[in-house]
Amino acid sequence: MKVKCVLCDRLEELNEDTSMAKRLKNRPIHTYMCEECTKRIADRTCERIATGNFKFYRSSSKIEKDF
């Protein structure tokens, strides 16, 4: 199955039997991000959390206190 990253528009091939491929077939609203973009977003989120100016929206206050 061919997929396209929503951020960098890179085309990749996914195995038809993976859970991600099944999720994209059954629910087209779900989007695909390549590993490089996923890692970049995770790294930058960790950097923002480290600054102390990052606010968690849609979470409970107990989870925020743990960070």
N, CA, C and O atoms as a Tripos MOL2 file, in Angstrom:
@<TRIPOS>MOLECULE
protein
  268   267    67     0     0
PROTEIN
NO_CHARGES

@<TRIPOS>ATOM
      1 N           0.8520   -1.1670    0.0000 N.3       1 MET1
      2 CA          0.0000    0.0000    0.0000 C.3       1 MET1
      3 C           0.9020    1.2350    0.0000 C.2       1 MET1
      4 O           1.8110    1.3400    0.8240 O.2       1 MET1
      5 N           0.6600    2.1500   -0.9010 N.am      2 LYS2
      6 CA          1.4350    3.3800   -0.9630 C.3       2 LYS2
      7 C           0.7750    4.4320   -0.0750 C.2       2 LYS2
      8 O          -0.4420    4.6170   -0.1060 O.2       2 LYS2
      9 N           1.5950    5.1120    0.7100 N.am      3 VAL3
     10 CA          1.1130    6.1620    1.6010 C.3       3 VAL3
     11 C           1.9890    7.3880    1.4300 C.2       3 VAL3
     12 O           3.1320    7.3030    0.9800 O.2       3 VAL3
     13 N           1.4260    8.5320    1.8000 N.am      4 LYS4
     14 CA          2.1370    9.7960    1.6750 C.3       4 LYS4
     15 C           2.1340   10.4980    3.0240 C.2       4 LYS4
     16 O           1.0900   10.6230    3.6640 O.2       4 LYS4
     17 N           3.2930   10.9490    3.4470 N.am      5 CYS5
     18 CA          3.4190   11.6740    4.7060 C.3       5 CYS5
     19 C           2.7090   13.0210    4.5700 C.2       5 CYS5
     20 O           2.8660   13.7100    3.5620 O.2       5 CYS5
     21 N           1.9350   13.3920    5.5780 N.am      6 VAL6
     22 CA          1.1710   14.6340    5.5040 C.3       6 VAL6
     23 C           2.0510   15.8640    5.6890 C.2       6 VAL6
     24 O           1.6570   16.9620    5.2980 O.2       6 VAL6
     25 N           3.2270   15.7040    6.2710 N.am      7 LEU7
     26 CA          4.0910   16.8590    6.5040 C.3       7 LEU7
     27 C           5.1140   17.0840    5.4000 C.2       7 LEU7
     28 O           5.2690   18.2050    4.9150 O.2       7 LEU7
     29 N           5.8090   16.0290    5.0030 N.am      8 CYS8
     30 CA          6.8970   16.2090    4.0370 C.3       8 CYS8
     31 C           6.5590   15.6830    2.6470 C.2       8 CYS8
     32 O           7.3740   15.8120    1.7330 O.2       8 CYS8
     33 N           5.3880   15.0980    2.4640 N.am      9 ASP9
     34 CA          4.9120   14.5740    1.1730 C.3       9 ASP9
     35 C           5.7850   13.4610    0.6060 C.2       9 ASP9
     36 O           5.8080   13.2480   -0.6060 O.2       9 ASP9
     37 N           6.4960   12.7580    1.4650 N.am     10 ARG10
     38 CA          7.3130   11.6280    1.0310 C.3      10 ARG10
     39 C           6.4180   10.4130    0.8030 C.2      10 ARG10
     40 O           5.5580   10.1140    1.6320 O.2      10 ARG10
     41 N           6.6080    9.7230   -0.2920 N.am     11 LEU11
     42 CA          5.8570    8.5150   -0.5950 C.3      11 LEU11
     43 C           6.5930    7.3060   -0.0300 C.2      11 LEU11
     44 O           7.8050    7.1720   -0.2010 O.2      11 LEU11
     45 N           5.8570    6.4330    0.6390 N.am     12 GLU12
     46 CA          6.4360    5.2220    1.2050 C.3      12 GLU12
     47 C           5.5130    4.0500    0.9290 C.2      12 GLU12
     48 O           4.3350    4.2250    0.6180 O.2      12 GLU12
     49 N           6.0560    2.8780    1.0470 N.am     13 GLU13
     50 CA          5.3020    1.6440    0.8330 C.3      13 GLU13
     51 C           5.0760    0.9670    2.1920 C.2      13 GLU13
     52 O           6.0290    0.7120    2.9290 O.2      13 GLU13
     53 N           3.8130    0.6810    2.5150 N.am     14 LEU14
     54 CA          3.4700   -0.0320    3.7510 C.3      14 LEU14
     55 C           3.0180   -1.4380    3.4150 C.2      14 LEU14
     56 O           2.3340   -1.6610    2.4160 O.2      14 LEU14
     57 N           3.4050   -2.3820    4.2560 N.am     15 ASN15
     58 CA          2.9380   -3.7500    4.1130 C.3      15 ASN15
     59 C           1.4290   -3.7810    4.3890 C.2      15 ASN15
     60 O           0.9590   -3.1500    5.3360 O.2      15 ASN15
     61 N           0.6850   -4.4990    3.5820 N.am     16 GLU16
     62 CA         -0.7820   -4.5430    3.7040 C.3      16 GLU16
     63 C          -1.2500   -5.1450    5.0350 C.2      16 GLU16
     64 O          -2.3700   -4.8810    5.4730 O.2      16 GLU16
     65 N          -0.4010   -5.9490    5.6770 N.am     17 ASP17
     66 CA         -0.8140   -6.6520    6.8870 C.3      17 ASP17
     67 C          -0.5180   -5.8930    8.1780 C.2      17 ASP17
     68 O          -0.8770   -6.3660    9.2560 O.2      17 ASP17
     69 N           0.1170   -4.7460    8.0980 N.am     18 THR18
     70 CA          0.4320   -4.0040    9.3170 C.3      18 THR18
     71 C          -0.8130   -3.3390    9.8800 C.2      18 THR18
     72 O          -1.7850   -3.0960    9.1650 O.2      18 THR18
     73 N          -0.7660   -3.0530   11.1680 N.am     19 SER19
     74 CA         -1.9150   -2.4100   11.8080 C.3      19 SER19
     75 C          -2.1290   -0.9910   11.2790 C.2      19 SER19
     76 O          -3.2650   -0.5310   11.1740 O.2      19 SER19
     77 N          -1.0450   -0.3040   10.9500 N.am     20 MET20
     78 CA         -1.1780    1.0550   10.4020 C.3      20 MET20
     79 C          -1.8940    1.0270    9.0590 C.2      20 MET20
     80 O          -2.7500    1.8750    8.8060 O.2      20 MET20
     81 N          -1.5660    0.0730    8.1910 N.am     21 ALA21
     82 CA         -2.2240   -0.0260    6.8860 C.3      21 ALA21
     83 C          -3.7040   -0.3280    7.0550 C.2      21 ALA21
     84 O          -4.5420    0.2470    6.3600 O.2      21 ALA21
     85 N          -4.0260   -1.2240    7.9720 N.am     22 LYS22
     86 CA         -5.4280   -1.5510    8.2190 C.3      22 LYS22
     87 C          -6.1790   -0.3450    8.7700 C.2      22 LYS22
     88 O          -7.3270   -0.1050    8.3970 O.2      22 LYS22
     89 N          -5.5420    0.4110    9.6520 N.am     23 ARG23
     90 CA         -6.1670    1.5910   10.2370 C.3      23 ARG23
     91 C          -6.4370    2.6460    9.1590 C.2      23 ARG23
     92 O          -7.4920    3.2800    9.1520 O.2      23 ARG23
     93 N          -5.4810    2.8270    8.2590 N.am     24 LEU24
     94 CA         -5.6640    3.8170    7.1950 C.3      24 LEU24
     95 C          -6.7370    3.3970    6.1980 C.2      24 LEU24
     96 O          -7.4390    4.2470    5.6500 O.2      24 LEU24
     97 N          -6.8700    2.1010    5.9590 N.am     25 LYS25
     98 CA         -7.9040    1.6190    5.0370 C.3      25 LYS25
     99 C          -9.2940    1.7710    5.6360 C.2      25 LYS25
    100 O         -10.2180    2.2250    4.9610 O.2      25 LYS25
    101 N          -9.4430    1.3950    6.8940 N.am     26 ASN26
    102 CA        -10.7550    1.3860    7.5310 C.3      26 ASN26
    103 C         -11.2230    2.7730    7.9440 C.2      26 ASN26
    104 O         -12.4240    3.0440    7.9620 O.2      26 ASN26
    105 N         -10.2910    3.6460    8.2730 N.am     27 ARG27
    106 CA        -10.6490    4.9950    8.6950 C.3      27 ARG27
    107 C          -9.7990    5.9920    7.9130 C.2      27 ARG27
    108 O          -8.7150    6.3610    8.3640 O.2      27 ARG27
    109 N         -10.2620    6.4210    6.7760 N.am     28 PRO28
    110 CA         -9.4580    7.2990    5.9240 C.3      28 PRO28
    111 C          -9.1210    8.6500    6.5480 C.2      28 PRO28
    112 O          -8.2080    9.3310    6.0810 O.2      28 PRO28
    113 N          -9.8400    9.0460    7.5910 N.am     29 ILE29
    114 CA         -9.5410   10.3280    8.2230 C.3      29 ILE29
    115 C          -8.1910   10.2910    8.9340 C.2      29 ILE29
    116 O          -7.5720   11.3350    9.1360 O.2      29 ILE29
    117 N          -7.7310    9.1080    9.3130 N.am     30 HIS30
    118 CA         -6.4180    8.9800    9.9460 C.3      30 HIS30
    119 C          -5.3460    9.3170    8.9120 C.2      30 HIS30
    120 O          -5.4640    8.9530    7.7420 O.2      30 HIS30
    121 N          -4.3280    9.9970    9.3430 N.am     31 THR31
    122 CA         -3.2680   10.4070    8.4330 C.3      31 THR31
    123 C          -1.9800    9.6720    8.7610 C.2      31 THR31
    124 O          -1.8130    9.1470    9.8620 O.2      31 THR31
    125 N          -1.0800    9.6400    7.8030 N.am     32 TYR32
    126 CA          0.1830    8.9360    7.9540 C.3      32 TYR32
    127 C           1.3220    9.9500    8.0540 C.2      32 TYR32
    128 O           1.3810   10.9170    7.2950 O.2      32 TYR32
    129 N           2.2310    9.7050    9.0150 N.am     33 MET33
    130 CA          3.4580   10.4840    9.1150 C.3      33 MET33
    131 C           4.6280    9.5150    9.0750 C.2      33 MET33
    132 O           4.6060    8.4700    9.7250 O.2      33 MET33
    133 N           5.6510    9.8720    8.3060 N.am     34 CYS34
    134 CA          6.8320    9.0080    8.2140 C.3      34 CYS34
    135 C           7.5790    9.0270    9.5480 C.2      34 CYS34
    136 O           7.3250    9.8770   10.4010 O.2      34 CYS34
    137 N           8.4920    8.0890    9.7150 N.am     35 GLU35
    138 CA          9.2490    7.9660   10.9640 C.3      35 GLU35
    139 C          10.0720    9.2190   11.2480 C.2      35 GLU35
    140 O          10.1760    9.6430   12.3990 O.2      35 GLU35
    141 N          10.6540    9.8100   10.2150 N.am     36 GLU36
    142 CA         11.4860   10.9960   10.3990 C.3      36 GLU36
    143 C          10.6640   12.1520   10.9520 C.2      36 GLU36
    144 O          11.1120   12.8380   11.8700 O.2      36 GLU36
    145 N           9.4800   12.3820   10.4160 N.am     37 CYS37
    146 CA          8.6160   13.4680   10.8880 C.3      37 CYS37
    147 C           8.0970   13.1770   12.2960 C.2      37 CYS37
    148 O           8.0150   14.0850   13.1230 O.2      37 CYS37
    149 N           7.7540   11.9420   12.5720 N.am     38 THR38
    150 CA          7.2840   11.5610   13.9010 C.3      38 THR38
    151 C           8.3630   11.8050   14.9440 C.2      38 THR38
    152 O           8.0860   12.3350   16.0200 O.2      38 THR38
    153 N           9.5910   11.4180   14.6250 N.am     39 LYS39
    154 CA         10.7090   11.6110   15.5490 C.3      39 LYS39
    155 C          10.9930   13.0930   15.7420 C.2      39 LYS39
    156 O          11.2650   13.5240   16.8630 O.2      39 LYS39
    157 N          10.9370   13.8780   14.6760 N.am     40 ARG40
    158 CA         11.1880   15.3110   14.7700 C.3      40 ARG40
    159 C          10.1630   15.9950   15.6750 C.2      40 ARG40
    160 O          10.5200   16.8460   16.4900 O.2      40 ARG40
    161 N           8.8980   15.6250   15.5310 N.am     41 ILE41
    162 CA          7.8510   16.2130   16.3650 C.3      41 ILE41
    163 C           8.0340   15.8080   17.8220 C.2      41 ILE41
    164 O           7.8660   16.6340   18.7200 O.2      41 ILE41
    165 N           8.3750   14.5490   18.0630 N.am     42 ALA42
    166 CA          8.6010   14.0780   19.4350 C.3      42 ALA42
    167 C           9.7740   14.8070   20.0800 C.2      42 ALA42
    168 O           9.6950   15.2020   21.2430 O.2      42 ALA42
    169 N          10.8500   14.9860   19.3410 N.am     43 ASP43
    170 CA         12.0200   15.6850   19.8790 C.3      43 ASP43
    171 C          11.6990   17.1300   20.2220 C.2      43 ASP43
    172 O          12.0840   17.6220   21.2830 O.2      43 ASP43
    173 N          11.0030   17.8030   19.3360 N.am     44 ARG44
    174 CA         10.6720   19.2110   19.5820 C.3      44 ARG44
    175 C           9.6720   19.3710   20.7210 C.2      44 ARG44
    176 O           9.7200   20.3570   21.4560 O.2      44 ARG44
    177 N           8.7710   18.4120   20.8700 N.am     45 THR45
    178 CA          7.8330   18.4560   21.9870 C.3      45 THR45
    179 C           8.5760   18.2990   23.3000 C.2      45 THR45
    180 O           8.2820   19.0000   24.2690 O.2      45 THR45
    181 N           9.5430   17.3820   23.3440 N.am     46 CYS46
    182 CA         10.3550   17.2030   24.5500 C.3      46 CYS46
    183 C          11.1400   18.4730   24.8700 C.2      46 CYS46
    184 O          11.2890   18.8230   26.0400 O.2      46 CYS46
    185 N          11.6410   19.1630   23.8550 N.am     47 GLU47
    186 CA         12.3530   20.4280   24.0680 C.3      47 GLU47
    187 C          11.4240   21.4810   24.6600 C.2      47 GLU47
    188 O          11.8230   22.2240   25.5560 O.2      47 GLU47
    189 N          10.1820   21.5530   24.1650 N.am     48 ARG48
    190 CA          9.2300   22.5340   24.6960 C.3      48 ARG48
    191 C           8.8370   22.2020   26.1180 C.2      48 ARG48
    192 O           8.6660   23.1080   26.9340 O.2      48 ARG48
    193 N           8.6890   20.9270   26.4380 N.am     49 ILE49
    194 CA          8.3590   20.5250   27.8070 C.3      49 ILE49
    195 C           9.4880   20.9210   28.7450 C.2      49 ILE49
    196 O           9.2380   21.3520   29.8710 O.2      49 ILE49
    197 N          10.7230   20.7800   28.2920 N.am     50 ALA50
    198 CA         11.8800   21.1000   29.1210 C.3      50 ALA50
    199 C          11.9650   22.5960   29.4450 C.2      50 ALA50
    200 O          12.5410   22.9630   30.4690 O.2      50 ALA50
    201 N          11.4100   23.4600   28.6040 N.am     51 THR51
    202 CA         11.4620   24.9000   28.8610 C.3      51 THR51
    203 C          10.5400   25.3010   30.0000 C.2      51 THR51
    204 O          10.7590   26.3330   30.6350 O.2      51 THR51
    205 N           9.5210   24.5100   30.2680 N.am     52 GLY52
    206 CA          8.5800   24.8460   31.3280 C.3      52 GLY52
    207 C           7.4150   25.6920   30.8460 C.2      52 GLY52
    208 O           6.4960   25.9580   31.6220 O.2      52 GLY52
    209 N           7.4210   26.1200   29.6020 N.am     53 ASN53
    210 CA          6.3390   26.9490   29.0550 C.3      53 ASN53
    211 C           5.2940   26.1280   28.3250 C.2      53 ASN53
    212 O           4.3760   26.6880   27.7280 O.2      53 ASN53
    213 N           5.4150   24.8380   28.3620 N.am     54 PHE54
    214 CA          4.5090   23.9520   27.6340 C.3      54 PHE54
    215 C           3.2990   23.6380   28.4980 C.2      54 PHE54
    216 O           3.4530   23.2380   29.6520 O.2      54 PHE54
    217 N           2.0990   23.8110   27.9590 N.am     55 LYS55
    218 CA          0.8740   23.5050   28.6920 C.3      55 LYS55
    219 C           0.1940   22.3190   28.0420 C.2      55 LYS55
    220 O           0.0960   22.2440   26.8170 O.2      55 LYS55
    221 N          -0.2740   21.3970   28.8590 N.am     56 PHE56
    222 CA         -1.0130   20.2560   28.3570 C.3      56 PHE56
    223 C          -2.4900   20.6140   28.3150 C.2      56 PHE56
    224 O          -3.0900   20.9320   29.3420 O.2      56 PHE56
    225 N          -3.0620   20.5630   27.1430 N.am     57 TYR57
    226 CA         -4.4910   20.7530   26.9990 C.3      57 TYR57
    227 C          -5.1180   19.3770   26.8200 C.2      57 TYR57
    228 O          -4.4790   18.4630   26.2980 O.2      57 TYR57
    229 N          -6.3570   19.2300   27.2480 N.am     58 ARG58
    230 CA         -7.0870   17.9680   27.1630 C.3      58 ARG58
    231 C          -6.4790   16.8840   28.0520 C.2      58 ARG58
    232 O          -6.4980   15.7080   27.6890 O.2      58 ARG58
    233 N          -5.9590   17.2530   29.1720 N.am     59 SER59
    234 CA         -5.4380   16.2370   30.0790 C.3      59 SER59
    235 C          -5.8470   16.6110   31.5080 C.2      59 SER59
    236 O          -6.2680   17.7340   31.7840 O.2      59 SER59
    237 N          -5.7120   15.6540   32.3790 N.am     60 SER60
    238 CA         -6.0820   15.9170   33.7610 C.3      60 SER60
    239 C          -4.9420   16.6220   34.4770 C.2      60 SER60
    240 O          -3.7900   16.5560   34.0460 O.2      60 SER60
    241 N          -5.2630   17.2840   35.5510 N.am     61 SER61
    242 CA         -4.2430   18.0230   36.2850 C.3      61 SER61
    243 C          -3.2400   17.0800   36.9410 C.2      61 SER61
    244 O          -2.0910   17.4650   37.1550 O.2      61 SER61
    245 N          -3.6500   15.8490   37.2660 N.am     62 LYS62
    246 CA         -2.7470   14.8760   37.8730 C.3      62 LYS62
    247 C          -1.6060   14.5280   36.9130 C.2      62 LYS62
    248 O          -0.4560   14.4050   37.3340 O.2      62 LYS62
    249 N          -1.9190   14.3710   35.6420 N.am     63 ILE63
    250 CA         -0.8910   14.0460   34.6560 C.3      63 ILE63
    251 C           0.0740   15.2200   34.5020 C.2      63 ILE63
    252 O           1.2810   15.0120   34.3730 O.2      63 ILE63
    253 N          -0.4370   16.4390   34.5130 N.am     64 GLU64
    254 CA          0.4160   17.6170   34.3770 C.3      64 GLU64
    255 C           1.3700   17.7340   35.5470 C.2      64 GLU64
    256 O           2.5210   18.1280   35.3630 O.2      64 GLU64
    257 N           0.9180   17.4000   36.7530 N.am     65 LYS65
    258 CA          1.7880   17.5070   37.9230 C.3      65 LYS65
    259 C           2.9390   16.5180   37.8510 C.2      65 LYS65
    260 O           4.0110   16.7730   38.4000 O.2      65 LYS65
    261 N           2.7260   15.3790   37.1720 N.am     66 ASP66
    262 CA          3.7860   14.3890   37.0480 C.3      66 ASP66
    263 C           4.9200   14.8950   36.1730 C.2      66 ASP66
    264 O           6.0600   14.4540   36.3220 O.2      66 ASP66
    265 N           4.6250   15.8120   35.2640 N.am     67 PHE67
    266 CA          5.6800   16.3580   34.3980 C.3      67 PHE67
    267 C           6.2330   17.5750   35.0690 C.2      67 PHE67
    268 O           7.1380   18.2170   34.5350 O.2      67 PHE67
@<TRIPOS>BOND
     1     1     2 1
     2     2     3 1
     3     3     4 2
     4     3     5 am
     5     5     6 1
     6     6     7 1
     7     7     8 2
     8     7     9 am
     9     9    10 1
    10    10    11 1
    11    11    12 2
    12    11    13 am
    13    13    14 1
    14    14    15 1
    15    15    16 2
    16    15    17 am
    17    17    18 1
    18    18    19 1
    19    19    20 2
    20    19    21 am
    21    21    22 1
    22    22    23 1
    23    23    24 2
    24    23    25 am
    25    25    26 1
    26    26    27 1
    27    27    28 2
    28    27    29 am
    29    29    30 1
    30    30    31 1
    31    31    32 2
    32    31    33 am
    33    33    34 1
    34    34    35 1
    35    35    36 2
    36    35    37 am
    37    37    38 1
    38    38    39 1
    39    39    40 2
    40    39    41 am
    41    41    42 1
    42    42    43 1
    43    43    44 2
    44    43    45 am
    45    45    46 1
    46    46    47 1
    47    47    48 2
    48    47    49 am
    49    49    50 1
    50    50    51 1
    51    51    52 2
    52    51    53 am
    53    53    54 1
    54    54    55 1
    55    55    56 2
    56    55    57 am
    57    57    58 1
    58    58    59 1
    59    59    60 2
    60    59    61 am
    61    61    62 1
    62    62    63 1
    63    63    64 2
    64    63    65 am
    65    65    66 1
    66    66    67 1
    67    67    68 2
    68    67    69 am
    69    69    70 1
    70    70    71 1
    71    71    72 2
    72    71    73 am
    73    73    74 1
    74    74    75 1
    75    75    76 2
    76    75    77 am
    77    77    78 1
    78    78    79 1
    79    79    80 2
    80    79    81 am
    81    81    82 1
    82    82    83 1
    83    83    84 2
    84    83    85 am
    85    85    86 1
    86    86    87 1
    87    87    88 2
    88    87    89 am
    89    89    90 1
    90    90    91 1
    91    91    92 2
    92    91    93 am
    93    93    94 1
    94    94    95 1
    95    95    96 2
    96    95    97 am
    97    97    98 1
    98    98    99 1
    99    99   100 2
   100    99   101 am
   101   101   102 1
   102   102   103 1
   103   103   104 2
   104   103   105 am
   105   105   106 1
   106   106   107 1
   107   107   108 2
   108   107   109 am
   109   109   110 1
   110   110   111 1
   111   111   112 2
   112   111   113 am
   113   113   114 1
   114   114   115 1
   115   115   116 2
   116   115   117 am
   117   117   118 1
   118   118   119 1
   119   119   120 2
   120   119   121 am
   121   121   122 1
   122   122   123 1
   123   123   124 2
   124   123   125 am
   125   125   126 1
   126   126   127 1
   127   127   128 2
   128   127   129 am
   129   129   130 1
   130   130   131 1
   131   131   132 2
   132   131   133 am
   133   133   134 1
   134   134   135 1
   135   135   136 2
   136   135   137 am
   137   137   138 1
   138   138   139 1
   139   139   140 2
   140   139   141 am
   141   141   142 1
   142   142   143 1
   143   143   144 2
   144   143   145 am
   145   145   146 1
   146   146   147 1
   147   147   148 2
   148   147   149 am
   149   149   150 1
   150   150   151 1
   151   151   152 2
   152   151   153 am
   153   153   154 1
   154   154   155 1
   155   155   156 2
   156   155   157 am
   157   157   158 1
   158   158   159 1
   159   159   160 2
   160   159   161 am
   161   161   162 1
   162   162   163 1
   163   163   164 2
   164   163   165 am
   165   165   166 1
   166   166   167 1
   167   167   168 2
   168   167   169 am
   169   169   170 1
   170   170   171 1
   171   171   172 2
   172   171   173 am
   173   173   174 1
   174   174   175 1
   175   175   176 2
   176   175   177 am
   177   177   178 1
   178   178   179 1
   179   179   180 2
   180   179   181 am
   181   181   182 1
   182   182   183 1
   183   183   184 2
   184   183   185 am
   185   185   186 1
   186   186   187 1
   187   187   188 2
   188   187   189 am
   189   189   190 1
   190   190   191 1
   191   191   192 2
   192   191   193 am
   193   193   194 1
   194   194   195 1
   195   195   196 2
   196   195   197 am
   197   197   198 1
   198   198   199 1
   199   199   200 2
   200   199   201 am
   201   201   202 1
   202   202   203 1
   203   203   204 2
   204   203   205 am
   205   205   206 1
   206   206   207 1
   207   207   208 2
   208   207   209 am
   209   209   210 1
   210   210   211 1
   211   211   212 2
   212   211   213 am
   213   213   214 1
   214   214   215 1
   215   215   216 2
   216   215   217 am
   217   217   218 1
   218   218   219 1
   219   219   220 2
   220   219   221 am
   221   221   222 1
   222   222   223 1
   223   223   224 2
   224   223   225 am
   225   225   226 1
   226   226   227 1
   227   227   228 2
   228   227   229 am
   229   229   230 1
   230   230   231 1
   231   231   232 2
   232   231   233 am
   233   233   234 1
   234   234   235 1
   235   235   236 2
   236   235   237 am
   237   237   238 1
   238   238   239 1
   239   239   240 2
   240   239   241 am
   241   241   242 1
   242   242   243 1
   243   243   244 2
   244   243   245 am
   245   245   246 1
   246   246   247 1
   247   247   248 2
   248   247   249 am
   249   249   250 1
   250   250   251 1
   251   251   252 2
   252   251   253 am
   253   253   254 1
   254   254   255 1
   255   255   256 2
   256   255   257 am
   257   257   258 1
   258   258   259 1
   259   259   260 2
   260   259   261 am
   261   261   262 1
   262   262   263 1
   263   263   264 2
   264   263   265 am
   265   265   266 1
   266   266   267 1
   267   267   268 2
@<TRIPOS>SUBSTRUCTURE
     1 MET1         2 RESIDUE 1 A MET
     2 LYS2         6 RESIDUE 1 A LYS
     3 VAL3        10 RESIDUE 1 A VAL
     4 LYS4        14 RESIDUE 1 A LYS
     5 CYS5        18 RESIDUE 1 A CYS
     6 VAL6        22 RESIDUE 1 A VAL
     7 LEU7        26 RESIDUE 1 A LEU
     8 CYS8        30 RESIDUE 1 A CYS
     9 ASP9        34 RESIDUE 1 A ASP
    10 ARG10       38 RESIDUE 1 A ARG
    11 LEU11       42 RESIDUE 1 A LEU
    12 GLU12       46 RESIDUE 1 A GLU
    13 GLU13       50 RESIDUE 1 A GLU
    14 LEU14       54 RESIDUE 1 A LEU
    15 ASN15       58 RESIDUE 1 A ASN
    16 GLU16       62 RESIDUE 1 A GLU
    17 ASP17       66 RESIDUE 1 A ASP
    18 THR18       70 RESIDUE 1 A THR
    19 SER19       74 RESIDUE 1 A SER
    20 MET20       78 RESIDUE 1 A MET
    21 ALA21       82 RESIDUE 1 A ALA
    22 LYS22       86 RESIDUE 1 A LYS
    23 ARG23       90 RESIDUE 1 A ARG
    24 LEU24       94 RESIDUE 1 A LEU
    25 LYS25       98 RESIDUE 1 A LYS
    26 ASN26      102 RESIDUE 1 A ASN
    27 ARG27      106 RESIDUE 1 A ARG
    28 PRO28      110 RESIDUE 1 A PRO
    29 ILE29      114 RESIDUE 1 A ILE
    30 HIS30      118 RESIDUE 1 A HIS
    31 THR31      122 RESIDUE 1 A THR
    32 TYR32      126 RESIDUE 1 A TYR
    33 MET33      130 RESIDUE 1 A MET
    34 CYS34      134 RESIDUE 1 A CYS
    35 GLU35      138 RESIDUE 1 A GLU
    36 GLU36      142 RESIDUE 1 A GLU
    37 CYS37      146 RESIDUE 1 A CYS
    38 THR38      150 RESIDUE 1 A THR
    39 LYS39      154 RESIDUE 1 A LYS
    40 ARG40      158 RESIDUE 1 A ARG
    41 ILE41      162 RESIDUE 1 A ILE
    42 ALA42      166 RESIDUE 1 A ALA
    43 ASP43      170 RESIDUE 1 A ASP
    44 ARG44      174 RESIDUE 1 A ARG
    45 THR45      178 RESIDUE 1 A THR
    46 CYS46      182 RESIDUE 1 A CYS
    47 GLU47      186 RESIDUE 1 A GLU
    48 ARG48      190 RESIDUE 1 A ARG
    49 ILE49      194 RESIDUE 1 A ILE
    50 ALA50      198 RESIDUE 1 A ALA
    51 THR51      202 RESIDUE 1 A THR
    52 GLY52      206 RESIDUE 1 A GLY
    53 ASN53      210 RESIDUE 1 A ASN
    54 PHE54      214 RESIDUE 1 A PHE
    55 LYS55      218 RESIDUE 1 A LYS
    56 PHE56      222 RESIDUE 1 A PHE
    57 TYR57      226 RESIDUE 1 A TYR
    58 ARG58      230 RESIDUE 1 A ARG
    59 SER59      234 RESIDUE 1 A SER
    60 SER60      238 RESIDUE 1 A SER
    61 SER61      242 RESIDUE 1 A SER
    62 LYS62      246 RESIDUE 1 A LYS
    63 ILE63      250 RESIDUE 1 A ILE
    64 GLU64      254 RESIDUE 1 A GLU
    65 LYS65      258 RESIDUE 1 A LYS
    66 ASP66      262 RESIDUE 1 A ASP
    67 PHE67      266 RESIDUE 1 A PHE
